[in-house]
């Protein structure tokens, strides 16, 4: 993946040398202010590198105009002599960096390469609203070690036909990951068929998955191919796999193993060439123990199992996600939103994100729509986020509901799932309290909890608790 760089340096020969060094990126050379303007109108560069002697003053206004283009190009100025006041004004105007004009070409190239990598990361991080889009594994850029490891494993299984099982909470992007794996594999030219098994009525599951013959049941006025046949030569994504009724799981297992299906009311089996990617937001091992999922089906689907971490466990990714979606919605909604105020960012970092990335997208879209000024404010965020205690950690769960508020999310869930949620909430609250009391000191927290430090670290990882948050909290209070 490459970007377009518009380069307008004071020295033409220096610009040509930079063009050679920045390959394979497409470097567009300009020698005057008019050529810069023409390139901005016709070429839509991602990065603009300009010498201040070429740019028409006032330079701060020029930077703002360039940054205001719909595709939001980055701007780097090359300026001499060193002037701290000018540098500060240029950065305030939206300039990404101000570099010295006498910087050796090697150092200038290395600096621009780093900025290009940054731009590539922002471009590839996530595609806004692409439920049927062209997701790729490179889109999952992350600072989180857990996500990096997951994508590394995903790359290893792209070219295989082995069944995959994707686990993770609602909203973490399981279907998007499945699409990325499909799009990068040998089946990319074939269909990607996504099925939410939990949304299928029990009476129609068999017909929807395996198809039916004409007259198979009342209302079956014609023969219909099921999802297995529709996904032939492609990928079949079965979300909420544990919602399939037990009596049909045997037939599903046979279809997965034999790659053949029999339509409802039919007498012959039909070969299907599909790769199965299943997904769930629940603990499927518990579902097996509870008798909701056949053990043989579980192990047949989980040839390779990938668990997508929730957003609260990769807090380091939130600022980049916020920037990416803010810029995307700024363009698609045509709203002049160019920043995020510090109190708003701090509240977004404190929030637990029960709806994960899907919720973050909705929050950003809402804020971009409601913000009256150029920056998203704390007041533009939902009350659940804006009213959080500034001293709370990013993973501190919400308190019990007040009269008139929504019931806890575990109400109505099966007992085992509800118990898991309640125990998890208790553990998170308990550890958050101890960590606040000890200022994030691991040894002291483990001693008070009566567990060893290794167990404490594991519990903290599970609940997205970071000792740094509690040290900062204690420092503010001191």
N, C-alpha and C positions, 0 to 999 in steps of 0.2 A: 504494500500500500504506500502511495506517495502523495505529495501535496504540490500545489502550485505556489511558487515563491516569486513575487514581484521585487526585483532588485534594481534600485536606482542610486548607485554610489557616485561620489564626486569624481572618482577615477574610473574611466571606462575599462581600462586593462584590468583593474582590480575586480571589477564586476564580472568580467569574462572568466577570470581565474576562479572566482567564487562559484560561477555557474558550473565549471568543470568539476570542482570539488564536491558540490552538493548533489551530483548525479546519484541515483536515478530520478531524483525529484525534478520537476519541470520548472526551470528558472527562466523567468521572463525579464529581459533587460530593458531598462528605460533610461533615457539620458536627459530628460527635462520634465518640468511639472506637467506640461500638456500630455506627454507620453504616459506619465503616471496616471493621469485622469482617464486617458483612453483605455489603458489596460484595466483599470478598475471597472470601467463600464462594460468591457467586452470579455474579459478573461476570468473574472471573479477569483482572484488569488486568495489563498488561505493565509499567507504571511507576506507582509510588506516590509522590506528592508530599505530604508531611504536615508541618504545623506541630507543633513539639514541645510546645506547650501543649495540643494536642488528644490526643496519644498518651499512653496510660497508662504510667507508669513501672514498672519501669526500662526506659528507652528502648532500651538496647543489647539487652535480651532481646526486646523487641518487634521490632526490626529482624531479629534472627535468626529469629524465628517467621515473619515475612513472607517472608523469603528462602527459608525451608524449604518453601514451598508447591511443589507438583509442577511448575508452569510457571515457577518461578524468577523472580518479578518483580524489577525493579530498584527501589531505594528511594532517594529524595532527601528529606532533612530540611531544613526551614526553621527556623532557630534564631537567637535573639538573647538576650543580647549575644554578641559574638565570644568564643569560649572554645576555645583550642587543645587543651586536654586533652579536652574533650567531643568535639571534631571527631575527634581521634585514636581515641578509644574507639568512636565511631560507625562510622568507616571500618573498624576492626578487626572490628566485628560484621557487616560486609557492606554497609554503606551506600555507595551510589555517590558521593554528594556531599552536603556540608552547605553550604547557602546562607544568607546573611543575610536576616533578616526585613524589613529596611528597603531591600533592593535595589530600585531602580526597576523598575516593571513591564516596561519595555522590555528591561532587562538580564536580568530573570528569565525572560522569554519566550525571549530569544535563547539563554540557557543551556539551558533545557529542550528547545528545538528541537534543539540539538546533541546532547543526550543521547538524544532520540527517534531521531535519525538513526543514532546508535550502536546503539540497540536494533534498529532495522530491519535494519541490516547484519548483526547477529548472527542475527536470525531468518531472513534470506534467504540466508545464506551457502551452506549445504548442507543437504539433507534426508537424514537418516540412513536408510540401507537403503531406497532407493526404486527398485529395479531396473525396475519398471514404473510408476514414480510420475509425478507431475505437475511435473516439472522445468520451470523457467522460466529465461530468461537472467538475470533479476534475482537468481537464486540464486547466480550466479557472482561475488559480491562479492569484490574482490581489491585489495590494495595494490600489486600487481605491475604495472608499466607494460606488460609483455608480455601479461599476461592481459587488462588493460583494453583494449589495442588489439585483441586477438583478439575479445573480446565486441563491440566496436564494429563490426568487420567482420561478425560474425555477425548483428547487428541489421539490417544493410543487405541481407542475403540472405534474411531470414525470409520475406518475401512473394513470393519468386520460386520458379520450378520448376527452376531451374538445378541441375545435379548438383553435389554437394559432395564434397570429399575431406578427411577428418580424419586428421591424422598425430599421432603422439606415442607415447611409451613406454607399456608396459602399466601400467594402473592410474591414468592421468592423468584419465580421465573422458570418453573419446571418445563412448561410447554415451550417456552422460548429456547431453552437449552436443547430440548428434543429437536426443534426445528433446525437449530444450528448444526447439530450432529448430522441430521438428514441432509442439509444443504451442502455439507462439506464431504459427504461420502459418495460412494459409487451409485447410490440410488437417487441422487439429487434430481435427475431428469424425471423421476417417477413422482407419483402423488404423495403428499403428506396428509393423512386423514386423522383428525383429532376427534376423540370421542370422550365425552364426560359420562362415565358409566353411572355416576350418581344421579344424573338428570334423566336417565332412561326409566320409564315405568316398567315395573317387574314383568308385566304382561307382554311387553314389546322388546325386551332385551334380546331374546333369542333371534327374533326376526330382524332386528336392527344389526346385530353382529354378523349373523350367518346368512341372512336373506330368506326369502320364501318363494315358493312356487305359487302360480295362480290357483286359487281355490283352496289354499292351505288352511284358511280360516275365514270366518265371516268378514267381508270387506276386502279380502285379498283378490282384487279384480285383475291383477296382472302380476307377472313374475318380477321380483325385485332383488337386485344384488345387495348383499349385506356389506358392512364396512370392511370385512376381510377382502372381499372381491374388489371393492372400490380402491383399496390400497395396493392392489397387485403391482409388483415391481417397484414398490415404494415402501413407506413406513407407516405403521398403524400405531398411533399414540393413544393408549388407554389410561385416561386419568381417573382417579378414585377407583382403582382396580378392586379394592376390597368391598365395593358396593355391589358387585355382581352377585346375584343370588347363588347360594351354595349348589343348588341342583344343576346350575348351568356351568359351574366352574370345571366340572369334569369334561364337558364338551369343549370348553375354552382350552383346557390343558391339551386335549387331543389335537385341536387345531394348531396350537403353538408347536407341538412336537412333530406332527405329521405334515404340517403345511398343506392341509386339505380341509375343506369344510363341506358340510352337508346342509343344504337349505331346508328350512322348515317345510315339511310336506314333500320333500324330494326323496328320491331313491338312490341317487348316485352322489359320489363325492367329487368335489371340484378342486383341482390343485391351485394353490395361491402362493405367490412368491412375495412374502412380506417380511419386514423386520419389525419386531415387536418392541416398543418402548412403553413400559408401564410406569405409573406414577401414583403417589399417595401423599397426603399430608398427615398421615397417622403412623404410629409404630406398627408395622406389619407383623413383626414377631409377636407382639401382644395380640394382634388380630388372629394369628394362627393359634395361640394358646387359648384364646376365647372361643375358638371354633367358628369364627366368621370368615376365615380364609383357609383354603386347603393348603396343607404343608407342601405337598408335591408341586402344586401350582406356584407357590411362593418361591421355592428353590429353582423352578424352571425359569421363572421370570427374572430372578436376581442373579443371573450369570455374572453380571457386573452391576454393582449398586453404587450410585452416586447420591450423596446427601448435600443439597444446596443449603449453606448456612443462612440463618435469618439475618436481616439487616442489622439488628441490634448487636450481633456478634462481629460485625465488620464496620464499626463506626468510622474507621478511617476512610471508607469509601463514600460516606455521606456528602462531604463538601463537593466532591467531583460530580456526583450524581445530581446534586442540587444545581450546580452550574450548568451541566449539560441540559437538563430539562428546562431550567429557566430560559436559557438561550433558545431552545427549540420552541417553547411556547411563546416567547417574545416574538419570534418570526411568524409562527403560524397564526397567532391571534392578533398580530400587528399592534403590539403594546410596547411602549417605550420604557421597558423595565431593564435597567442596566446593572443592578446590584442587589445586594442583600445586606440589610443593616445588621450590625453585630448582635444586638439582643435577639433578633429573629434567628440568626444562625445558631446562637447558643441554645435557644429553646429547641430548635430542630435537632441539635446534637444530643440534648437531654432526653428527648422523646423515645419511647420504647419501640415504636413502629410495629404494632401487632399485625398490620396489613402489609408489612414489608415494602418492597420496591413499588408494588402496585399502589399502595396507599401514598407513598412519597410522590408518585406521579400526579395523583389526584390533588394532593395538597399544594404542589407547585402550580398546577394549572389554576386552581382556585385563587391562589395568591396573586398570580400574574393578572388574572381578570379583575380582582378587587383593588389592587394597589392603586392609589390615586397619584402617586409620584413616581420618580425614576427608580426607587429602591423598594424592595419588599420590606414591610415593617412587621413588628411583633403583632400589631393589631390586625394585620391582614391574614394571620394564621388562624386555624380553627381553635376554639376555646380549649379543647383537650390538650393542645400544645402550648398555646400562649399563657395558660394559667398554671403551668408547671412551676413547682418550687425551684428557684434558681440554684438552690443548694443540692438538688437531687441529682443522682448520677444518671447517666444516659440509659441505664438499664433498670432504674427503679420502677417497679410496676405501679400501676394506679391503685389507689386505696379502694375500700369497699364502696359500693354505690350509695349515694344519698337518696332519700325518699324522692320518687319521681324519676330517677335516673334509670338507665337500662340495667337489666339483670346481668349477673356475671355470665361470661361467655360459655362456661361449662354447664349451665342449666340446660337440661334436655339432652346432654351428651350421654353415651353409654357410661356405666359406672367406672370401668377401668380408665377410660379417657378423661372423665371428670376428675377422678382421683389423681391422675398424673398432673393435670393442670393445677389443681389445688395444692398438691405437694410442691410443685415447682414454684408456685407463687409464694408459698410459705418459705421455702429455702431462700428465694431471692430477697424477700423482706428481711428475714433473719440475718443473712450474711451482710446485706446492705447496712443494717443497724450496727452490727459489730464493726464493720469496716469504717463506718463514720466515727464510731467511738474510738477506734485505735488510730485514726488518721491514715488508714490504708496499710498499716504495718502487718505483714503476713504472719510473722512468727507469733505476735501477740494475739492476732485474730484466731489463728489455729488453736492456740492454747486455751482461749476462752470458749471456743466451740467444742473443745475436747476431741479434735481430729488432728491428723498429721498435715504438714504443709502441702504435701502432694495431693491429698484428698481435697484440701481447700482450693488449690489451684484448679483442679478438675471441676469442682462445683462452680467456681467463678467463671471458668470458660463456658460451662453449660448455660449459665444465666447471663452471659455477656457483661460481667462485672470486671472493672479495671481498677487496680489499686491507685492509679494516677488520679482518677476522678476524686477519690476520697482524700488524697493528700492535698489536692487543690482546695477542696471544701474546708479542710481543717486550717489551711493557710489563710483563707479568706476570713474565717471566724477568729483566728488569732490576731 
